[in-house]
């Protein structure tokens, strides 16, 4: 986090006694990252925050992975994961889609029931709200969320999701911390003038959330030598007993509509659309903007090879005209391994296209003339695609862009069901830091059969 906040009652000097009006001592907790050498916050509890009553196994949903071998691009349809009327809570209802040794991606359609109390002890979470709204309750207080929000939750933050309507949530679970790109920050942590957003766009808790309770269960996701596992921990008092806190570590939201795109006369590379980053991955989003308005600009997407990155794109809105016949639609995920070339669809490679939008929501449409009119800017329609790739020698990168498209032969009518995922191959699950490559889950083939399977021309490409 990049700036200091103070919420509720805190003593004038840190690490000194803090008592209520009746003289009862508040219990100070220091929550800090990287061995207390990075961002931290001080929280003041009514009860003893470490008073543990019981600890039992929490059986997680299927975490198995199988190799993406032979190497192929993939297409998943997330809106087919949950049949009409089927929902789950925002924690236990998640279905793992893709995974590697740096990040895991999952998806859930919720109802209006609150999730259990939960914390991720492996890394930060960044959850994109595809649709819906509600409140995220945490030890730091309540943070409202709405459609288009990124909800960033620091590692080990006890929280729960309280939807006020059905929500579609796309969860990015990192093995590291998630924060604004370092190149957008001053050496003291302030977002700089050239950044596409600023501190005013980040919304955190504004007041404490105090809840009474005893023997309260919290679901904890953590890691062992066997991989990612879960534990049900029961605490003597409710974790939401914080009367005040201050610091630079807390959950917050950022809405995609507040992102200010960076443009150029010719196509700008995906890093200019970056919004967050973690260890070995970044998150980008592509929004309405002037695009490639030089009169001789090569229309995107041109052929390109992201040699150090495996890309995963999540399409969250609009009529994706440039991919007609490919099967790409709202709710699609496409995987582009770094060893393959990304190309325009045959239809797009034969014609120049412009992207137009008259609203603030994702919308792509209409072909342009062979050459754009001099002096008039074309506009790309908004959308969000998460593109996971290696930013250095290995790892993944999350980025977004409608100009980065799948190879036509890699796409089809494959419908993937519950439990389907792709991940890096090699090593023990979630534990080999140098492993490379994606893999598909053991359940994917059975899931595809349940949902009708693949179309004949693409059946081989869809059965990892």
C-alpha positions as a Python dict, from the first residue, in 0.01 Angstrom:
ca = {
    (1, 'X'): (0, 0, 0),
    (2, 'X'): (125, 349, -72),
    (3, 'X'): (-12, 579, 197),
    (4, 'X'): (-100, 600, 564),
    (5, 'X'): (-451, 565, 707),
    (6, 'X'): (-588, 596, 1060),
    (7, 'X'): (-925, 447, 1157),
    (8, 'X'): (-1094, 441, 1500),
    (9, 'X'): (-923, 481, 1836),
    (10, 'X'): (-544, 454, 1860),
    (11, 'X'): (-303, 576, 2132),
    (12, 'X'): (-93, 888, 2065),
    (13, 'X'): (230, 685, 2075),
    (14, 'X'): (279, 340, 1924),
    (15, 'X'): (357, 43, 2149),
    (16, 'X'): (214, 218, 2453),
    (17, 'X'): (-88, 114, 2661),
    (18, 'X'): (-428, 182, 2509),
    (19, 'X'): (-725, 154, 2746),
    (20, 'X'): (-1096, 218, 2712),
    (21, 'X'): (-1303, 452, 2932),
    (22, 'X'): (-1337, 179, 3198),
    (23, 'X'): (-962, 118, 3205),
    (24, 'X'): (-965, -213, 3015),
    (25, 'X'): (-647, -275, 2817),
    (26, 'X'): (-665, -306, 2439),
    (27, 'X'): (-441, -572, 2287),
    (28, 'X'): (-199, -432, 2029),
    (29, 'X'): (-115, -641, 1722),
    (30, 'X'): (154, -548, 1470),
    (31, 'X'): (69, -688, 1126),
    (32, 'X'): (371, -643, 899),
    (33, 'X'): (515, -772, 572),
    (34, 'X'): (861, -905, 490),
    (35, 'X'): (970, -961, 846),
    (36, 'X'): (845, -618, 959),
    (37, 'X'): (1079, -447, 711),
    (38, 'X'): (800, -336, 474),
    (39, 'X'): (441, -209, 503),
    (40, 'X'): (263, -268, 834),
    (41, 'X'): (-33, -165, 1048),
    (42, 'X'): (-99, -160, 1423),
    (43, 'X'): (-437, -299, 1532),
    (44, 'X'): (-598, -267, 1876),
    (45, 'X'): (-821, -561, 1977),
    (46, 'X'): (-1075, -600, 2256),
    (47, 'X'): (-981, -966, 2298),
    (48, 'X'): (-658, -1163, 2272),
    (49, 'X'): (-613, -1213, 1894),
    (50, 'X'): (-407, -1531, 1933),
    (51, 'X'): (-648, -1718, 2165),
    (52, 'X'): (-698, -2038, 1964),
    (53, 'X'): (-957, -2294, 2079),
    (54, 'X'): (-938, -2562, 1810),
    (55, 'X'): (-776, -2649, 1477),
    (56, 'X'): (-914, -2899, 1225),
    (57, 'X'): (-853, -2990, 860),
    (58, 'X'): (-1039, -2786, 598),
    (59, 'X'): (-1072, -2995, 283),
    (60, 'X'): (-1017, -2764, -14),
    (61, 'X'): (-1181, -2812, -352),
    (62, 'X'): (-986, -3013, -609),
    (63, 'X'): (-632, -2875, -645),
    (64, 'X'): (-496, -3137, -889),
    (65, 'X'): (-305, -3039, -1202),
    (66, 'X'): (-187, -3220, -1513),
    (67, 'X'): (60, -3101, -1779),
    (68, 'X'): (-42, -2895, -2081),
    (69, 'X'): (133, -3146, -2301),
    (70, 'X'): (149, -3142, -2598),
    (71, 'X'): (181, -2764, -2580),
    (72, 'X'): (-134, -2589, -2703),
    (73, 'X'): (-323, -2267, -2657),
    (74, 'X'): (-646, -2313, -2463),
    (75, 'X'): (-992, -2159, -2437),
    (76, 'X'): (-1209, -2181, -2123),
    (77, 'X'): (-1567, -2056, -2094),
    (78, 'X'): (-1616, -1945, -1736),
    (79, 'X'): (-1987, -1875, -1769),
    (80, 'X'): (-2037, -2248, -1832),
    (81, 'X'): (-1878, -2343, -1499),
    (82, 'X'): (-2196, -2264, -1308),
    (83, 'X'): (-2526, -2377, -1457),
    (84, 'X'): (-2827, -2146, -1431),
    (85, 'X'): (-2918, -2092, -1068),
    (86, 'X'): (-2605, -2263, -933),
    (87, 'X'): (-2405, -2051, -689),
    (88, 'X'): (-2145, -2084, -416),
    (89, 'X'): (-2001, -1857, -153),
    (90, 'X'): (-1707, -1634, -243),
    (91, 'X'): (-1454, -1854, -62),
    (92, 'X'): (-1551, -2222, -62),
    (93, 'X'): (-1738, -2191, -392),
    (94, 'X'): (-1428, -2097, -592),
    (95, 'X'): (-1329, -2328, -876),
    (96, 'X'): (-962, -2337, -965),
    (97, 'X'): (-895, -2267, -1332),
    (98, 'X'): (-525, -2206, -1385),
    (99, 'X'): (-224, -2231, -1159),
    (100, 'X'): (153, -2203, -1156),
    (101, 'X'): (419, -2161, -889),
    (102, 'X'): (352, -1788, -854),
    (103, 'X'): (-25, -1743, -883),
    (104, 'X'): (-355, -1930, -891),
    (105, 'X'): (-672, -1822, -1075),
    (106, 'X'): (-1024, -1920, -972),
    (107, 'X'): (-1381, -1818, -1046),
    (108, 'X'): (-1709, -1821, -856),
    (109, 'X'): (-2070, -1713, -900),
    (110, 'X'): (-2216, -1619, -562),
    (111, 'X'): (-2562, -1581, -422),
    (112, 'X'): (-2638, -1333, -144),
    (113, 'X'): (-2522, -1549, 146),
    (114, 'X'): (-2208, -1427, 326),
    (115, 'X'): (-1892, -1632, 294),
    (116, 'X'): (-1724, -1791, 597),
    (117, 'X'): (-1452, -1594, 773),
    (118, 'X'): (-1136, -1659, 576),
    (119, 'X'): (-775, -1562, 537),
    (120, 'X'): (-511, -1655, 283),
    (121, 'X'): (-177, -1723, 454),
    (122, 'X'): (3, -1789, 124),
    (123, 'X'): (-10, -1445, -38),
    (124, 'X'): (-219, -1143, -131),
    (125, 'X'): (-543, -1176, -325),
    (126, 'X'): (-670, -948, -600),
    (127, 'X'): (-1033, -1026, -683),
    (128, 'X'): (-1192, -869, -990),
    (129, 'X'): (-1568, -812, -960),
    (130, 'X'): (-1703, -900, -1304),
    (131, 'X'): (-2055, -820, -1189),
    (132, 'X'): (-2249, -764, -867),
    (133, 'X'): (-2173, -578, -547),
    (134, 'X'): (-2166, -592, -171),
    (135, 'X'): (-1928, -537, 119),
    (136, 'X'): (-1596, -691, 213),
    (137, 'X'): (-1580, -713, 593),
    (138, 'X'): (-1239, -747, 758),
    (139, 'X'): (-1046, -684, 1078),
    (140, 'X'): (-971, -340, 931),
    (141, 'X'): (-1337, -251, 873),
    (142, 'X'): (-1585, -273, 587),
    (143, 'X'): (-1507, -185, 224),
    (144, 'X'): (-1795, -167, -28),
    (145, 'X'): (-1731, -325, -369),
    (146, 'X'): (-1912, -298, -701),
    (147, 'X'): (-1889, -416, -1059),
    (148, 'X'): (-1552, -332, -1211),
    (149, 'X'): (-1366, -321, -880),
    (150, 'X'): (-1036, -482, -807),
    (151, 'X'): (-1048, -585, -440),
    (152, 'X'): (-692, -616, -306),
    (153, 'X'): (-663, -811, 22),
    (154, 'X'): (-326, -836, 203),
    (155, 'X'): (-194, -1174, 304),
    (156, 'X'): (-328, -1312, 635),
    (157, 'X'): (-614, -1058, 655),
    (158, 'X'): (-918, -1220, 815),
    (159, 'X'): (-1223, -1122, 611),
    (160, 'X'): (-1552, -1235, 462),
    (161, 'X'): (-1756, -1145, 155),
    (162, 'X'): (-2111, -1015, 207),
    (163, 'X'): (-2280, -981, -137),
    (164, 'X'): (-2598, -779, -173),
    (165, 'X'): (-2670, -948, -507),
    (166, 'X'): (-2535, -1235, -715),
    (167, 'X'): (-2170, -1169, -801),
    (168, 'X'): (-1924, -1305, -1053),
    (169, 'X'): (-1576, -1293, -898),
    (170, 'X'): (-1244, -1371, -1063),
    (171, 'X'): (-983, -1434, -793),
    (172, 'X'): (-608, -1393, -840),
    (173, 'X'): (-434, -1564, -548),
    (174, 'X'): (-64, -1477, -540),
    (175, 'X'): (225, -1640, -359),
    (176, 'X'): (358, -1290, -299),
    (177, 'X'): (232, -939, -231),
    (178, 'X'): (34, -738, -488),
    (179, 'X'): (99, -365, -520),
    (180, 'X'): (109, -75, -769),
    (181, 'X'): (391, -94, -1026),
    (182, 'X'): (718, 31, -878),
    (183, 'X'): (788, 257, -1176),
    (184, 'X'): (475, 455, -1085),
    (185, 'X'): (596, 520, -729),
    (186, 'X'): (833, 778, -588),
    (187, 'X'): (1118, 655, -371),
    (188, 'X'): (894, 736, -74),
    (189, 'X'): (593, 544, -212),
    (190, 'X'): (372, 820, -359),
    (191, 'X'): (205, 754, -692),
    (192, 'X'): (373, 981, -948),
    (193, 'X'): (212, 1217, -1198),
    (194, 'X'): (269, 985, -1493),
    (195, 'X'): (86, 698, -1320),
    (196, 'X'): (-256, 607, -1472),
    (197, 'X'): (-423, 642, -1129),
    (198, 'X'): (-359, 803, -793),
    (199, 'X'): (-430, 757, -422),
    (200, 'X'): (-771, 923, -457),
    (201, 'X'): (-883, 622, -662),
    (202, 'X'): (-797, 370, -388),
    (203, 'X'): (-1075, 315, -135),
    (204, 'X'): (-1005, 153, 202),
    (205, 'X'): (-1196, 112, 530),
    (206, 'X'): (-1319, 433, 694),
    (207, 'X'): (-1442, 310, 1034),
    (208, 'X'): (-1396, 5, 1259),
    (209, 'X'): (-1617, -301, 1236),
    (210, 'X'): (-1674, -455, 1580),
    (211, 'X'): (-1863, -785, 1611),
    (212, 'X'): (-1926, -983, 1931),
    (213, 'X'): (-1875, -1358, 1932),
    (214, 'X'): (-1713, -1660, 2095),
    (215, 'X'): (-1564, -1978, 1950),
    (216, 'X'): (-1554, -1827, 1601),
    (217, 'X'): (-1434, -2040, 1309),
    (218, 'X'): (-1193, -1899, 1049),
    (219, 'X'): (-1090, -2086, 731),
    (220, 'X'): (-717, -2054, 664),
    (221, 'X'): (-554, -2142, 333),
    (222, 'X'): (-184, -2219, 372),
    (223, 'X'): (101, -2429, 238),
    (224, 'X'): (269, -2751, 347),
    (225, 'X'): (515, -2986, 178),
    (226, 'X'): (209, -3145, 16),
    (227, 'X'): (108, -2818, -151),
    (228, 'X'): (-186, -2584, -85),
    (229, 'X'): (-407, -2703, 203),
    (230, 'X'): (-667, -2563, 443),
    (231, 'X'): (-726, -2550, 818),
    (232, 'X'): (-1038, -2461, 1020),
    (233, 'X'): (-918, -2255, 1316),
    (234, 'X'): (-1152, -2167, 1602),
    (235, 'X'): (-1078, -1854, 1807),
    (236, 'X'): (-1201, -1770, 2156),
    (237, 'X'): (-1330, -1426, 2046),
    (238, 'X'): (-1448, -1281, 1718),
    (239, 'X'): (-1159, -1153, 1500),
    (240, 'X'): (-1366, -844, 1418),
    (241, 'X'): (-1297, -683, 1756),
    (242, 'X'): (-1056, -412, 1641),
    (243, 'X'): (-1152, -72, 1785),
    (244, 'X'): (-885, 117, 1593),
    (245, 'X'): (-579, 79, 1372),
    (246, 'X'): (-332, 282, 1171),
    (247, 'X'): (-65, 211, 912),
    (248, 'X'): (-10, 138, 545),
    (249, 'X'): (-134, -219, 523),
    (250, 'X'): (-508, -279, 465),
    (251, 'X'): (-756, -402, 201),
    (252, 'X'): (-877, -157, -62),
    (253, 'X'): (-1065, -135, -391),
    (254, 'X'): (-977, 23, -723),
    (255, 'X'): (-1235, 49, -1000),
    (256, 'X'): (-1134, -15, -1358),
    (257, 'X'): (-1326, 296, -1472),
    (258, 'X'): (-1078, 512, -1277),
    (259, 'X'): (-781, 389, -1481),
    (260, 'X'): (-648, 656, -1720),
    (261, 'X'): (-511, 487, -2034),
    (262, 'X'): (-176, 590, -2180),
    (263, 'X'): (-187, 630, -2559),
    (264, 'X'): (43, 687, -2856),
    (265, 'X'): (30, 751, -3230),
    (266, 'X'): (142, 390, -3286),
    (267, 'X'): (58, 84, -3081),
    (268, 'X'): (180, 102, -2721),
    (269, 'X'): (309, -218, -2555),
    (270, 'X'): (107, -388, -2280),
    (271, 'X'): (324, -255, -1990),
    (272, 'X'): (164, 91, -2030),
    (273, 'X'): (-167, -68, -1928),
    (274, 'X'): (-32, -220, -1607),
    (275, 'X'): (-233, -163, -1291),
    (276, 'X'): (-77, -402, -1033),
    (277, 'X'): (214, -638, -1001),
    (278, 'X'): (336, -925, -785),
    (279, 'X'): (638, -1152, -789),
    (280, 'X'): (683, -1269, -1151),
    (281, 'X'): (347, -1138, -1276),
    (282, 'X'): (163, -818, -1358),
    (283, 'X'): (-204, -724, -1403),
    (284, 'X'): (-309, -491, -1685),
    (285, 'X'): (-640, -365, -1823),
    (286, 'X'): (-727, -217, -2161),
    (287, 'X'): (-990, 56, -2176),
    (288, 'X'): (-1145, 306, -2422),
    (289, 'X'): (-870, 525, -2564),
    (290, 'X'): (-721, 671, -2877),
    (291, 'X'): (-542, 387, -3048),
    (292, 'X'): (-279, 384, -3322),
    (293, 'X'): (-375, 715, -3486),
    (294, 'X'): (-66, 755, -3702),
    (295, 'X'): (-193, 744, -4060),
    (296, 'X'): (42, 452, -4143),
    (297, 'X'): (7, 268, -3813),
    (298, 'X'): (1, -111, -3835),
    (299, 'X'): (-338, -217, -3697),
    (300, 'X'): (-328, -436, -3391),
    (301, 'X'): (-306, -717, -3326),
    (302, 'X'): (-3, -771, -3544),
    (303, 'X'): (187, -1098, -3519),
    (304, 'X'): (389, -1108, -3199),
    (305, 'X'): (584, -1345, -2978),
    (306, 'X'): (592, -1275, -2606),
    (307, 'X'): (896, -1497, -2561),
    (308, 'X'): (934, -1459, -2182),
    (309, 'X'): (566, -1466, -2095),
    (310, 'X'): (274, -1702, -2086),
    (311, 'X'): (-40, -1494, -2129),
    (312, 'X'): (-385, -1557, -1985),
    (313, 'X'): (-661, -1324, -2105),
    (314, 'X'): (-996, -1281, -1932),
    (315, 'X'): (-1265, -1120, -2150),
    (316, 'X'): (-1522, -946, -1932),
    (317, 'X'): (-1741, -748, -2169),
    (318, 'X'): (-1838, -642, -2518),
    (319, 'X'): (-1915, -803, -2852),
    (320, 'X'): (-1576, -925, -2959),
    (321, 'X'): (-1621, -883, -3333),
    (322, 'X'): (-1254, -942, -3418),
    (323, 'X'): (-1279, -1300, -3294),
    (324, 'X'): (-1600, -1402, -3469),
    (325, 'X'): (-1600, -1774, -3527),
    (326, 'X'): (-1328, -1834, -3269),
    (327, 'X'): (-1559, -1897, -2975),
    (328, 'X'): (-1420, -1603, -2774),
    (329, 'X'): (-1698, -1419, -2591),
    (330, 'X'): (-1776, -1251, -2261),
    (331, 'X'): (-1655, -1477, -1983),
    (332, 'X'): (-1388, -1644, -2195),
    (333, 'X'): (-1033, -1712, -2083),
    (334, 'X'): (-764, -1776, -2341),
    (335, 'X'): (-420, -1916, -2261),
    (336, 'X'): (-123, -1828, -2484),
    (337, 'X'): (196, -2020, -2395),
    (338, 'X'): (514, -1818, -2434),
    (339, 'X'): (656, -2065, -2684),
    (340, 'X'): (376, -1996, -2935),
    (341, 'X'): (309, -1699, -3163),
    (342, 'X'): (1, -1484, -3119),
    (343, 'X'): (-167, -1385, -3445),
    (344, 'X'): (-480, -1209, -3571),
    (345, 'X'): (-778, -1421, -3668),
    (346, 'X'): (-800, -1493, -4044),
    (347, 'X'): (-1088, -1246, -4074),
    (348, 'X'): (-894, -972, -3898),
    (349, 'X'): (-574, -1037, -4093),
    (350, 'X'): (-762, -965, -4416),
    (351, 'X'): (-911, -634, -4301),
    (352, 'X'): (-824, -336, -4087),
    (353, 'X'): (-1049, -291, -3787),
    (354, 'X'): (-1136, 0, -3565),
    (355, 'X'): (-1270, -37, -3214),
    (356, 'X'): (-1548, 197, -3110),
    (357, 'X'): (-1737, 259, -2791),
    (358, 'X'): (-1987, 518, -2678),
    (359, 'X'): (-2018, 399, -2319),
    (360, 'X'): (-1794, 331, -2025),
    (361, 'X'): (-1861, -42, -2034),
    (362, 'X'): (-1685, -299, -2254),
    (363, 'X'): (-1797, -280, -2616),
    (364, 'X'): (-1611, -363, -2936),
    (365, 'X'): (-1753, -330, -3284),
    (366, 'X'): (-1744, -228, -3650),
    (367, 'X'): (-1474, -259, -3917),
    (368, 'X'): (-1290, 54, -4023),
    (369, 'X'): (-1196, 168, -4375),
    (370, 'X'): (-869, 25, -4509),
    (371, 'X'): (-688, 338, -4388),
    (372, 'X'): (-805, 564, -4105),
    (373, 'X'): (-895, 922, -4191),
    (374, 'X'): (-601, 1154, -4131),
    (375, 'X'): (-628, 1345, -3805),
    (376, 'X'): (-909, 1131, -3661),
    (377, 'X'): (-835, 891, -3381),
    (378, 'X'): (-975, 544, -3363),
    (379, 'X'): (-1088, 425, -3022),
    (380, 'X'): (-1054, 83, -2872),
    (381, 'X'): (-1351, -49, -2679),
    (382, 'X'): (-1299, -123, -2311),
    (383, 'X'): (-1241, -464, -2168),
    (384, 'X'): (-1034, -656, -1920),
    (385, 'X'): (-812, -951, -2003),
    (386, 'X'): (-577, -1096, -1745),
    (387, 'X'): (-252, -1193, -1912),
    (388, 'X'): (-17, -1404, -1699),
    (389, 'X'): (345, -1410, -1800),
    (390, 'X'): (704, -1415, -1691),
    (391, 'X'): (842, -1066, -1638),
    (392, 'X'): (1201, -1179, -1591),
    (393, 'X'): (1349, -1526, -1623),
    (394, 'X'): (1042, -1719, -1513),
    (395, 'X'): (696, -1675, -1361),
    (396, 'X'): (374, -1532, -1496),
    (397, 'X'): (234, -1201, -1596),
    (398, 'X'): (-124, -1081, -1579),
    (399, 'X'): (-202, -829, -1845),
    (400, 'X'): (-498, -728, -2050),
    (401, 'X'): (-560, -639, -2404),
    (402, 'X'): (-802, -710, -2680),
    (403, 'X'): (-525, -669, -2936),
    (404, 'X'): (-347, -980, -2809),
    (405, 'X'): (-549, -1264, -2958),
    (406, 'X'): (-532, -1639, -2971),
    (407, 'X'): (-410, -1831, -3272),
    (408, 'X'): (-721, -1928, -3466),
    (409, 'X'): (-639, -2300, -3462),
    (410, 'X'): (-621, -2295, -3084),
    (411, 'X'): (-979, -2179, -3037),
    (412, 'X'): (-1304, -2363, -3068),
    (413, 'X'): (-1630, -2448, -2899),
    (414, 'X'): (-1468, -2627, -2605),
    (415, 'X'): (-1674, -2587, -2288),
    (416, 'X'): (-1485, -2657, -1969),
    (417, 'X'): (-1658, -2760, -1649),
    (418, 'X'): (-1593, -2755, -1277),
    (419, 'X'): (-1243, -2837, -1167),
    (420, 'X'): (-1081, -2758, -1502),
    (421, 'X'): (-757, -2565, -1481),
    (422, 'X'): (-424, -2520, -1647),
    (423, 'X'): (-95, -2470, -1470),
    (424, 'X'): (278, -2490, -1496),
    (425, 'X'): (415, -2838, -1531),
    (426, 'X'): (702, -3002, -1350),
    (427, 'X'): (796, -3036, -985),
    (428, 'X'): (562, -3095, -696),
    (429, 'X'): (235, -2909, -711),
    (430, 'X'): (277, -2541, -623),
    (431, 'X'): (627, -2595, -481),
    (432, 'X'): (888, -2602, -758),
    (433, 'X'): (1014, -2243, -801),
    (434, 'X'): (1178, -2305, -1137),
    (435, 'X'): (910, -2514, -1304),
    (436, 'X'): (782, -2395, -1640),
    (437, 'X'): (487, -2469, -1864),
    (438, 'X'): (111, -2501, -1819),
    (439, 'X'): (-87, -2814, -1735),
    (440, 'X'): (-455, -2909, -1739),
    (441, 'X'): (-652, -3063, -1456),
    (442, 'X'): (-740, -3429, -1441),
    (443, 'X'): (-1109, -3337, -1419),
    (444, 'X'): (-1117, -3126, -1735),
    (445, 'X'): (-1197, -3406, -1980),
    (446, 'X'): (-1485, -3537, -1768),
    (447, 'X'): (-1613, -3184, -1719),
    (448, 'X'): (-1614, -3122, -2091),
    (449, 'X'): (-1814, -3440, -2145),
    (450, 'X'): (-2072, -3321, -1890),
    (451, 'X'): (-2107, -2991, -2073),
    (452, 'X'): (-2133, -3132, -2422),
    (453, 'X'): (-1765, -3158, -2514),
    (454, 'X'): (-1583, -2983, -2795),
    (455, 'X'): (-1675, -2924, -3153),
    (456, 'X'): (-1525, -3184, -3386),
    (457, 'X'): (-1259, -2960, -3553),
    (458, 'X'): (-1119, -2858, -3217),
    (459, 'X'): (-1173, -3169, -3006),
    (460, 'X'): (-804, -3256, -3004),
    (461, 'X'): (-701, -2905, -2898),
    (462, 'X'): (-943, -2910, -2606),
    (463, 'X'): (-850, -3243, -2450),
    (464, 'X'): (-528, -3175, -2256),
}
